[in-house]
Amino acid sequence: MISSQMIKMGFLAVALVVTGGCATDNLSQRPTASSTINLGDPDSERAHNVSAEHAPVVGEEYPDRWIMAARASDYEEGHEPWRAVDGDMDTHWQVRGRSPHPMHRGQWLDLELNEPMEIEEISIRWLGEQKYNYRVVHQPRSDATDLHEVHSGESEGQSEELETYVFPRPTRARSIRIEFAAGGDGEPRGIREMRVGGLDMPESYPLAGYEEASVVEIRRPFYVEFERFIGSWPQFNLKRPLADGGTARRIMNTDEFDGGYVDFEIAVDPDRQNWITLKLWESEPEMMTERGNLIALETFHDDPDRNRRWILPEYITEQKIWDREWYGLKPEPGRWVYASYLLHKDITEGQTRVHLRLQGIGNERRDQPMLAPAPPVYCIHSNSGAAPVIDCE
């Protein structure tokens, strides 16, 4: 989330983490070096000689709202799909008539979760008194074109209370879709409210948990069963403000050209390639370079001529699951982001521990001042190997 050239090969970075890299024979049997610093934690900072200037400890806690985004085959103005899960009994998702081309299967509502979870049931309060022939499906992968049915049936034909549908077997999914036959009589159809089994009300749902959380409308490509991408579709991201607990340090801009900094010592492998990975919480839609709040990694040596050596991130990735159908080619604000820095071998050669600094700067070229606070850094992780490891939980 720094710049397009710094997000280069984001998918390759994830693949490398999974597959690992080649090791020489004399090193292959030795465990890789790794270490984690939890910023803001006094014991962890003391163990790694952390010192900071203009980088205060911060920490915010909000409900872990598992419903992250919503979209639908269609909707009428004022009855957008996210209103089916907003916790307000007076709002609902509504459509009329048949679904627009190419929605061959009728009308549908998609909900995307924070991460994959096991779902055993859902509860729906339907709009109107008519019965609905419905089915519940999920997409096993974001790049899959087929939908797996997990439950189907007919509603009772009332709108006064939630109807609960228990699946024949639990289903692990990150997104689920509720489909029903499109009506041709012009009567409104839709869902007044719904619950995903196991997710408490109101804590797990967007606006009921935090009314000021914004709903952001964007357009994303979508898959149609048995077909390739067809155009784009409105999607409503239910933004979580700030982070979900824990402590961090936030590097601030100052009156000086550069901003604040965080110094630390961390374990490295003297004979292998080493990486430093930061776990950050990104809450802004613009790139860091557009906001003027980049974080550089600086090295320290006995040689004073090399004290100001600095490194920019090689990879920026989203936590574990990069779902381009929902989020496109870069992470959206309101989620964890990982920045990985490659330590050149001459920095770590013969060393088991190195002294480094996270320095707030203005841009990649370091020719403009830092203009805004950087995203809070929750932890710093080192690992040795062919690729960075996301192991900062």
C-alpha positions as CSV (number, residue, x, y, z in Angstrom):
1,M,0.0,0.0,0.0
2,I,2.9,2.3,-0.7
3,S,3.2,2.5,-4.4
4,S,2.5,0.4,-7.5
5,Q,6.2,-0.5,-8.0
6,M,6.5,-1.4,-4.3
7,I,3.5,-3.8,-4.6
8,K,5.3,-5.5,-7.4
9,M,4.9,-9.3,-7.4
10,G,2.6,-9.3,-4.4
11,F,1.1,-12.6,-5.5
12,L,4.7,-14.0,-6.0
13,A,5.5,-12.9,-2.4
14,V,2.6,-15.0,-1.1
15,A,3.5,-17.9,-3.3
16,L,7.1,-17.8,-2.1
17,V,6.0,-17.8,1.5
18,V,4.1,-21.0,0.9
19,T,6.6,-22.8,-1.2
20,G,9.8,-21.6,0.5
21,G,13.1,-21.3,-1.3
22,C,16.2,-23.3,-2.0
23,A,18.7,-23.8,0.8
24,T,22.3,-25.0,0.5
25,D,23.0,-28.5,1.7
26,N,25.0,-27.4,4.8
27,L,22.1,-25.1,6.0
28,S,19.1,-27.1,5.1
29,Q,18.9,-29.0,8.4
30,R,19.3,-25.9,10.6
31,P,16.3,-24.0,11.9
32,T,15.8,-20.6,10.4
33,A,16.3,-17.5,12.6
34,S,13.2,-15.6,13.5
35,S,12.1,-13.1,16.1
36,T,9.0,-11.0,16.9
37,I,8.7,-7.6,18.6
38,N,5.2,-6.6,19.8
39,L,5.4,-2.8,19.8
40,G,3.8,-1.1,22.7
41,D,4.3,-4.1,25.0
42,P,6.9,-3.1,27.7
43,D,8.4,-6.6,28.1
44,S,8.8,-7.2,24.4
45,E,10.2,-3.7,23.8
46,R,12.7,-4.1,26.7
47,A,13.9,-7.4,25.4
48,H,14.7,-5.8,22.0
49,N,16.1,-2.5,23.2
50,V,13.3,-0.5,21.6
51,S,13.5,3.3,21.8
52,A,11.4,5.8,20.0
53,E,11.0,9.5,19.2
54,H,7.8,11.0,18.0
55,A,6.3,7.5,17.8
56,P,3.7,7.2,20.6
57,V,2.1,3.9,21.7
58,V,-1.5,3.7,20.4
59,G,-4.2,1.0,20.6
60,E,-7.9,1.1,19.7
61,E,-10.5,-1.7,20.2
62,Y,-13.7,-2.0,18.2
63,P,-16.1,-4.9,17.8
64,D,-14.9,-7.6,15.4
65,R,-17.7,-7.1,12.9
66,W,-17.4,-10.2,10.8
67,I,-19.7,-9.0,8.0
68,M,-17.3,-6.9,5.9
69,A,-19.0,-6.3,2.5
70,A,-22.3,-6.9,0.8
71,R,-23.5,-6.9,-2.8
72,A,-26.6,-8.1,-4.7
73,S,-28.0,-8.9,-8.1
74,D,-29.9,-5.6,-8.0
75,Y,-31.4,-3.1,-5.6
76,E,-33.7,-0.1,-5.4
77,E,-32.4,3.2,-4.2
78,G,-32.7,3.5,-0.4
79,H,-32.8,-0.3,-0.2
80,E,-29.2,-1.3,-0.8
81,P,-28.0,-4.8,0.1
82,W,-26.1,-3.9,3.2
83,R,-29.4,-2.8,4.9
84,A,-30.3,-6.5,5.4
85,V,-27.5,-6.7,8.0
86,D,-27.4,-3.2,9.5
87,G,-29.4,-4.2,12.6
88,D,-32.1,-1.7,11.9
89,M,-35.6,-3.4,11.8
90,D,-37.0,-0.5,9.7
91,T,-34.6,-1.0,6.7
92,H,-34.3,-3.8,4.2
93,W,-32.8,-4.9,0.8
94,Q,-35.4,-4.7,-1.9
95,V,-35.7,-5.5,-5.7
96,R,-38.5,-5.6,-8.2
97,G,-39.1,-7.7,-11.3
98,R,-36.6,-10.0,-12.9
99,S,-32.9,-9.7,-12.3
100,P,-30.8,-7.8,-14.9
101,H,-28.7,-9.7,-17.4
102,P,-26.5,-11.8,-17.0
103,M,-28.0,-12.9,-13.6
104,H,-29.5,-16.1,-14.9
105,R,-30.4,-17.6,-11.6
106,G,-32.7,-14.8,-10.4
107,Q,-32.1,-12.4,-7.5
108,W,-29.3,-12.9,-5.0
109,L,-27.6,-11.3,-2.0
110,D,-23.8,-11.9,-1.3
111,L,-22.2,-11.4,2.1
112,E,-18.4,-11.4,2.6
113,L,-17.0,-12.3,6.0
114,N,-13.8,-11.1,7.7
115,E,-12.2,-14.5,7.2
116,P,-13.3,-18.0,6.5
117,M,-15.5,-19.5,9.2
118,E,-17.7,-22.6,9.7
119,I,-21.4,-21.9,9.1
120,E,-24.1,-24.2,10.3
121,E,-27.2,-22.1,9.8
122,I,-28.6,-18.8,8.7
123,S,-31.7,-16.9,9.7
124,I,-33.7,-14.7,7.3
125,R,-36.7,-12.4,7.8
126,W,-38.1,-12.1,4.3
127,L,-39.8,-9.1,2.7
128,G,-43.5,-9.5,2.1
129,E,-45.9,-12.3,2.8
130,Q,-45.3,-14.5,-0.3
131,K,-43.3,-17.7,0.0
132,Y,-39.7,-17.8,-1.4
133,N,-38.1,-20.7,-3.1
134,Y,-34.5,-20.1,-2.1
135,R,-31.1,-21.7,-2.0
136,V,-27.9,-20.9,-0.2
137,V,-24.6,-21.3,-2.1
138,H,-20.9,-20.4,-1.6
139,Q,-18.0,-19.9,-3.9
140,P,-15.1,-22.2,-2.9
141,R,-12.5,-19.8,-4.3
142,S,-12.6,-16.2,-5.5
143,D,-11.4,-17.4,-9.0
144,A,-13.9,-20.2,-9.2
145,T,-16.8,-20.0,-11.6
146,D,-19.0,-22.6,-10.0
147,L,-21.2,-22.2,-6.9
148,H,-21.7,-25.0,-4.3
149,E,-25.2,-25.4,-2.9
150,V,-25.3,-25.9,0.8
151,H,-29.0,-25.6,1.5
152,S,-32.3,-25.0,-0.4
153,G,-36.0,-24.9,0.5
154,E,-39.2,-22.8,0.7
155,S,-40.0,-20.1,3.2
156,E,-43.1,-20.1,5.4
157,G,-44.6,-17.0,3.8
158,Q,-44.6,-14.5,6.6
159,S,-42.5,-11.4,7.4
160,E,-43.0,-11.0,11.2
161,E,-39.9,-13.0,12.4
162,L,-36.7,-14.6,11.4
163,E,-36.8,-18.1,9.9
164,T,-33.8,-20.2,10.8
165,Y,-32.4,-22.7,8.2
166,V,-30.0,-25.4,9.4
167,F,-27.6,-26.7,6.8
168,P,-27.3,-30.5,6.3
169,R,-23.6,-30.2,7.2
170,P,-21.4,-27.3,8.4
171,T,-19.8,-25.3,5.6
172,R,-16.6,-23.4,5.8
173,A,-16.7,-20.3,3.7
174,R,-15.6,-16.7,3.5
175,S,-18.7,-15.5,1.5
176,I,-22.2,-16.9,1.2
177,R,-25.0,-16.1,-1.3
178,I,-28.7,-16.3,-0.8
179,E,-30.6,-16.8,-4.1
180,F,-34.4,-16.8,-4.9
181,A,-36.5,-17.0,-7.9
182,A,-37.1,-13.6,-9.6
183,G,-40.7,-12.4,-9.7
184,G,-42.4,-11.0,-12.7
185,D,-45.4,-9.4,-11.0
186,G,-43.7,-6.2,-10.1
187,E,-44.1,-6.8,-6.3
188,P,-41.1,-6.0,-4.2
189,R,-39.0,-8.9,-3.0
190,G,-36.0,-9.0,-0.8
191,I,-34.7,-9.5,2.8
192,R,-35.7,-7.4,5.8
193,E,-32.9,-8.7,8.0
194,M,-30.7,-11.8,8.3
195,R,-28.2,-13.4,10.7
196,V,-25.3,-15.6,9.9
197,G,-25.2,-18.5,12.3
198,G,-22.9,-18.1,15.3
199,L,-22.3,-14.4,14.8
200,D,-23.7,-12.4,17.7
201,M,-26.0,-9.5,17.3
202,P,-25.1,-6.6,17.3
203,E,-21.3,-7.0,17.8
204,S,-20.7,-9.0,14.6
205,Y,-22.7,-6.7,12.3
206,P,-21.6,-3.4,10.8
207,L,-23.7,-0.4,11.7
208,A,-25.4,-1.8,14.8
209,G,-22.0,-2.2,16.4
210,Y,-20.7,1.3,15.5
211,E,-23.1,3.7,13.8
212,E,-20.5,6.0,12.5
213,A,-18.7,3.3,10.5
214,S,-19.0,4.4,6.9
215,V,-20.4,2.3,4.0
216,V,-18.2,2.7,0.9
217,E,-19.7,2.0,-2.5
218,I,-17.2,0.7,-5.1
219,R,-17.4,-1.3,-8.3
220,R,-15.8,-4.7,-8.5
221,P,-15.6,-7.4,-11.2
222,F,-17.8,-10.5,-10.5
223,Y,-18.1,-14.1,-11.7
224,V,-21.1,-15.6,-13.2
225,E,-21.5,-19.4,-13.1
226,F,-20.0,-21.1,-16.1
227,E,-18.8,-17.8,-17.5
228,R,-15.7,-15.5,-17.2
229,F,-15.7,-12.0,-15.8
230,I,-18.5,-9.9,-17.1
231,G,-18.2,-6.2,-16.3
232,S,-18.4,-4.9,-12.8
233,W,-21.0,-4.7,-10.1
234,P,-21.7,-2.3,-7.2
235,Q,-20.3,-3.5,-3.9
236,F,-20.7,-2.0,-0.4
237,N,-17.7,-2.2,1.9
238,L,-18.6,-1.9,5.5
239,K,-15.5,-0.2,6.8
240,R,-14.1,-0.9,10.2
241,P,-12.4,2.3,11.6
242,L,-8.9,1.9,13.0
243,A,-7.8,-1.5,14.4
244,D,-9.3,-4.2,16.5
245,G,-7.3,-4.1,19.7
246,G,-3.7,-4.6,20.8
247,T,-0.9,-2.0,21.0
248,A,1.2,-0.4,18.3
249,R,3.5,2.6,17.7
250,R,2.5,5.2,15.3
251,I,5.3,7.2,13.6
252,M,4.3,10.8,13.5
253,N,5.3,13.7,11.2
254,T,7.2,16.5,12.9
255,D,8.4,20.0,12.2
256,E,11.6,18.4,10.9
257,F,12.1,17.1,7.3
258,D,11.9,13.5,8.5
259,G,9.3,12.2,11.0
260,G,9.6,10.1,14.1
261,Y,11.4,6.8,14.4
262,V,11.5,3.5,16.3
263,D,14.9,1.9,17.0
264,F,15.2,-1.8,17.8
265,E,17.4,-4.9,17.8
266,I,16.3,-8.2,16.3
267,A,17.7,-11.7,15.6
268,V,19.0,-12.6,12.2
269,D,20.8,-15.5,10.6
270,P,24.4,-14.7,9.8
271,D,24.6,-17.0,6.8
272,R,21.2,-16.6,5.1
273,Q,18.9,-14.1,3.4
274,N,17.0,-12.2,6.1
275,W,13.7,-10.3,5.9
276,I,12.0,-7.8,8.2
277,T,8.1,-7.7,8.1
278,L,5.9,-5.0,9.6
279,K,2.3,-5.6,10.6
280,L,0.3,-2.4,10.0
281,W,-3.3,-1.3,10.2
282,E,-4.2,0.6,7.0
283,S,-7.3,2.8,7.3
284,E,-6.8,5.2,4.3
285,P,-7.7,4.6,0.7
286,E,-4.7,6.5,-0.8
287,M,-1.2,5.1,-1.2
288,M,1.2,6.1,1.6
289,T,3.3,8.0,-1.0
290,E,0.3,10.1,-1.8
291,R,-0.2,11.0,1.9
292,G,3.5,11.6,2.5
293,N,4.0,9.1,5.3
294,L,6.3,6.3,4.1
295,I,8.3,4.1,6.5
296,A,11.9,3.4,5.6
297,L,14.1,0.8,7.3
298,E,17.5,2.2,8.3
299,T,20.6,0.2,9.2
300,F,23.4,1.0,11.7
301,H,27.1,0.0,11.4
302,D,30.4,0.7,13.1
303,D,31.4,2.5,10.0
304,P,29.9,6.0,10.3
305,D,29.7,6.4,6.5
306,R,27.1,3.7,6.4
307,N,24.9,4.9,9.2
308,R,22.2,6.4,7.0
309,R,21.7,3.4,4.7
310,W,18.0,3.0,4.2
311,I,15.7,0.3,2.5
312,L,12.2,0.5,1.1
313,P,9.7,-2.4,1.2
314,E,9.9,-5.1,-1.5
315,Y,6.4,-6.5,-1.0
316,I,3.1,-5.2,0.4
317,T,0.5,-7.9,1.0
318,E,-2.9,-8.4,2.7
319,Q,-3.3,-10.9,5.5
320,K,-3.1,-14.4,4.1
321,I,-6.1,-14.2,1.8
322,W,-5.8,-11.9,-1.3
323,D,-9.3,-12.0,-2.7
324,R,-9.2,-10.0,-5.9
325,E,-12.9,-10.5,-6.7
326,W,-13.8,-8.6,-3.6
327,Y,-10.9,-6.2,-3.2
328,G,-9.1,-5.8,-6.5
329,L,-5.3,-5.7,-7.0
330,K,-4.5,-3.8,-3.8
331,P,-5.8,-4.0,-0.2
332,E,-8.7,-1.8,0.7
333,P,-8.6,0.3,3.8
334,G,-9.8,-1.2,7.1
335,R,-7.7,-4.3,7.3
336,W,-4.2,-5.7,8.2
337,V,-1.4,-5.0,5.7
338,Y,2.2,-6.4,5.8
339,A,5.3,-4.6,4.5
340,S,8.4,-6.8,4.0
341,Y,12.0,-5.4,3.7
342,L,14.9,-7.3,2.2
343,L,18.1,-7.1,4.3
344,H,21.1,-7.3,2.1
345,K,23.5,-10.0,3.1
346,D,26.4,-7.7,3.9
347,I,24.2,-6.2,6.7
348,T,23.7,-9.5,8.5
349,E,26.9,-11.4,7.5
350,G,28.5,-12.7,10.6
351,Q,25.8,-11.2,12.8
352,T,23.1,-12.9,14.9
353,R,21.5,-9.6,16.0
354,V,21.3,-6.3,14.2
355,H,20.4,-2.7,15.2
356,L,17.7,-1.2,12.9
357,R,15.4,1.8,12.7
358,L,11.9,2.4,11.3
359,Q,12.1,6.0,10.1
360,G,9.2,8.1,8.9
361,I,9.9,9.8,5.6
362,G,7.9,11.7,2.9
363,N,8.3,9.6,-0.2
364,E,10.4,7.0,-2.0
365,R,13.1,9.4,-3.2
366,R,13.3,11.0,0.3
367,D,13.2,14.5,-1.3
368,Q,10.0,15.8,0.4
369,P,9.1,16.1,4.1
370,M,6.9,13.6,6.0
371,L,3.4,15.2,5.8
372,A,1.2,12.9,7.8
373,P,1.3,10.1,10.5
374,A,2.1,6.6,9.2
375,P,-0.2,3.7,9.7
376,P,0.3,2.2,13.2
377,V,2.9,-0.6,13.3
378,Y,1.7,-3.5,15.6
379,C,4.7,-5.8,15.4
380,I,8.1,-6.4,13.7
381,H,9.0,-9.9,12.6
382,S,12.4,-11.2,11.3
383,N,12.9,-14.4,9.4
384,S,15.6,-15.9,7.2
385,G,14.9,-17.7,4.0
386,A,14.1,-17.1,0.3
387,A,11.0,-15.0,1.1
388,P,9.3,-13.0,3.8
389,V,7.1,-14.9,6.3
390,I,3.8,-13.5,7.6
391,D,4.1,-14.7,11.2
392,C,3.2,-11.6,13.2
393,E,-0.1,-12.5,15.0
